[in-house]
Amino acid sequence: MGAEQIAFGIAQMKQYQLVTGGDAKSGGIGIITEPRLKKTWDMLVKNKLIDASKVPFEQTYTLEMVKDAGVMP
């Protein structure tokens, strides 16, 4: 990949706020939130990719590693 392609990619990521938008604005880059995880879990259950009775939402994640990361855009 050439320098021009890399520069274009970076410009696009900045323009569309792919790294710094959404939850990252308030929680920092790489933030994971319970509502977002719940939405993903609900989609997996709806599409029968996981069984909600065997995979309880509350036991599927931890926020311990990202809660204090604080890498602000």
The 8 nearest C-alpha neighbors of each residue, nearest first, counted from 0:
[[1, 4, 2, 5, 3, 6, 8, 7],
 [0, 2, 4, 3, 5, 6, 7, 8],
 [1, 3, 5, 4, 6, 0, 7, 8],
 [4, 2, 6, 1, 5, 7, 0, 8],
 [5, 3, 7, 1, 6, 2, 8, 0],
 [4, 6, 8, 2, 7, 3, 9, 1],
 [5, 7, 3, 9, 8, 4, 2, 10],
 [8, 6, 4, 10, 5, 9, 3, 11],
 [9, 7, 5, 11, 10, 6, 4, 12],
 [8, 10, 12, 6, 11, 7, 13, 5],
 [9, 11, 7, 13, 8, 12, 14, 6],
 [12, 10, 14, 8, 13, 9, 15, 7],
 [11, 13, 9, 17, 15, 10, 14, 16],
 [14, 12, 16, 10, 11, 15, 9, 17],
 [15, 13, 11, 12, 16, 10, 17, 9],
 [14, 16, 12, 17, 13, 11, 20, 18],
 [17, 15, 20, 13, 19, 18, 14, 12],
 [18, 16, 12, 15, 19, 20, 13, 14],
 [17, 19, 16, 20, 28, 12, 23, 13],
 [18, 20, 16, 23, 72, 17, 24, 28],
 [21, 19, 16, 23, 24, 18, 17, 22],
 [20, 22, 23, 24, 19, 25, 16, 17],
 [21, 23, 24, 25, 26, 20, 30, 27],
 [24, 22, 27, 28, 26, 19, 21, 25],
 [25, 23, 22, 20, 21, 19, 27, 26],
 [24, 26, 23, 22, 27, 71, 21, 20],
 [27, 25, 23, 30, 22, 24, 69, 28],
 [26, 28, 71, 23, 70, 69, 30, 25],
 [27, 29, 23, 70, 30, 71, 19, 72],
 [28, 30, 27, 31, 23, 65, 70, 18],
 [31, 29, 28, 27, 26, 23, 65, 32],
 [30, 32, 29, 33, 65, 62, 35, 36],
 [33, 31, 35, 34, 36, 30, 62, 22],
 [32, 34, 36, 35, 37, 31, 62, 38],
 [35, 33, 37, 36, 32, 38, 39, 31],
 [36, 34, 38, 32, 37, 33, 39, 31],
 [35, 37, 33, 39, 38, 34, 40, 32],
 [38, 36, 40, 34, 39, 35, 33, 41],
 [37, 39, 41, 35, 36, 40, 34, 42],
 [38, 40, 42, 36, 37, 41, 43, 35],
 [39, 41, 37, 43, 42, 38, 36, 44],
 [42, 40, 38, 44, 39, 43, 37, 45],
 [43, 41, 45, 39, 40, 44, 46, 38],
 [42, 44, 48, 40, 46, 41, 45, 49],
 [43, 45, 47, 41, 49, 42, 46, 48],
 [46, 44, 42, 47, 43, 41, 48, 49],
 [45, 47, 43, 44, 48, 42, 49, 41],
 [48, 46, 44, 49, 45, 43, 50, 42],
 [47, 49, 43, 46, 44, 50, 45, 42],
 [50, 48, 44, 47, 43, 51, 54, 53],
 [49, 51, 53, 52, 54, 44, 47, 48],
 [52, 50, 54, 53, 55, 44, 49, 56],
 [51, 53, 50, 54, 55, 49, 56, 44],
 [54, 52, 50, 51, 55, 49, 56, 58],
 [53, 55, 51, 52, 50, 56, 49, 59],
 [56, 54, 57, 58, 51, 52, 53, 59],
 [55, 57, 59, 58, 54, 40, 37, 51],
 [56, 58, 55, 59, 60, 54, 61, 37],
 [59, 57, 56, 55, 60, 54, 61, 53],
 [60, 58, 56, 57, 55, 54, 61, 40],
 [59, 61, 58, 62, 57, 56, 36, 33],
 [60, 62, 63, 59, 64, 58, 65, 57],
 [61, 63, 65, 64, 66, 60, 31, 32],
 [64, 62, 61, 66, 65, 67, 60, 68],
 [63, 65, 62, 66, 67, 61, 68, 31],
 [66, 64, 68, 67, 62, 63, 30, 31],
 [65, 67, 63, 62, 68, 64, 30, 69],
 [66, 68, 69, 65, 64, 63, 70, 26],
 [69, 67, 65, 70, 66, 27, 64, 30],
 [70, 68, 27, 67, 71, 26, 28, 66],
 [71, 69, 27, 28, 68, 72, 29, 26],
 [70, 72, 27, 69, 28, 24, 23, 26],
 [71, 19, 27, 28, 70, 24, 23, 18]]
